[in-house]
Amino acid sequence: MSTKALRGVPLRRRQISCGQRNGNACAPLWQLHADDFQLINPYGIAFSKEQYLGGIASGEIHYLVWEPESIAVRQHGEMAILRYQAQLEIIVSGQKLPLRRFWHTDSYEKRDGRWQVVWSQATEIRQ
């Protein structure tokens, strides 16, 4: 997969509010995330694919703002690491978290001919 093609992958995560509109709209997200996907949020809490995407589909996790910036890509064979900063505003379990900036690191693997995110970690930028 080319660097140009990889740069578009995390931007699909802008569709993460799919659950509030139509459950079927989440299908591309389920395909993008590997079955063994794990997200480590800025508080150090781990979420499985089912916990994370299920939370989005149910509305428990609702992204208000998701604005990634320039994405750095390191690819070797069928593995790629993406690193970028993003502004994020989110509601989790009814609690609104204000707009903040985060570093994101996403690990992708090419499985059965398609790229899937396997690990994702976010760290808040405090300045």
N, C-alpha and C positions, 0 to 999 in steps of 0.2 A: 504494500500500500504506500502510495506516495505521501510525502510530507503534506502536500496540499490537501489530499484527501483526508488525512488524519486530522488536520486542523479543523475540519467541519464536524468531526465526531462529537466533541463535548458540547458544541453549540446546539445539538439536537436536544440537549438537556434543558433548553429553554422551554420545551414542550412539557415540562414536568408538572404542570397544572392540569394535565389531561384528565385526571380523575374527577375534577370538578365539572368538566364539560360532558364527557362521554367515556365510560369505561373501556370501550373498544379502542379509543384513541391512545390508550396506554400500551397497546400491543407492541409498537416499535421500541418502547422503553424496556419491556420485558425481554425482547430479543437482543437489545444492545447490552444488557447486563448479563454476565455469565451466571450460571446457576450457583456457583460458589462465590459470587460477588460479596464483598464486605466493604462497608463504609465506616471510617473512623471520623466522627464529627469533631468539632473544635474542643469539645469537653472531654474527649477521650472515650466516648461511648461507641461501641461497635454495633452496627446494624447489618443484618443479613439482607439478601435481595428481597426476600418476602417481607421482612419488617419495613425496609425502606420504601419499596414500591407499593406495598400494601398500605402504608401510611399516606402516601401520595394519593392513591386511588380512593381512600376513605375520606380524604380531606383533613386528616389529623396533621399532615405536613402540607403546608400551602405556601409556595414561593410567590412573593409579591414582586420581588426584583431579583433578577439573575443576569448580571452584566459582565461576562468574561472579557478580559483584555487580550493582548497579544499572547499567543500560545507557543511555548517552546516545545519541540518534539525531538526525542531521541529514540531512534528505531534501530533494532538489531534483529534481523530475520523476522520471526513471527511474534515479536514482542516490541511494544512501544511504551514509552513513558511520556506523559504530557504534564507540563507544569505551567501554571498561569495564575494571575491574580483576577479576582472577581469581586464585584460589589454584590452584596446579598442582603435581602430583607425577607424575613420568613415568619410565618405563624406556625407554631408547634403546640399541639394540644391546647389551642385557644390562646396561647401566650404569644404576643407579637414581639419579635426581636428586631430592634432598630437596624437601619441600614449600616452595614459595616463592610470592611474590606478583608479578604481572606486570600491566603495562598492555597492553591489546590494542586495536588499531585495525583494523577490517575494512571494506573497501569492497565494496558490493553494487551490482549493476546489474540492472535488469529486462530480461531477454532472452527473446524468444518467450513473453511473458506470465508468466514466473516469475522470482522473485528468485534471483540466484546471487552467491556471494561470488567476487570477482575477485582482490583482494589482501588479505593479512592480515599484520600485523606485531606481534610481541610484544617488550616491553622489560622487563627485570627491575627491580623496585622495590627499591632498596637503602636501608635506613634504619637 
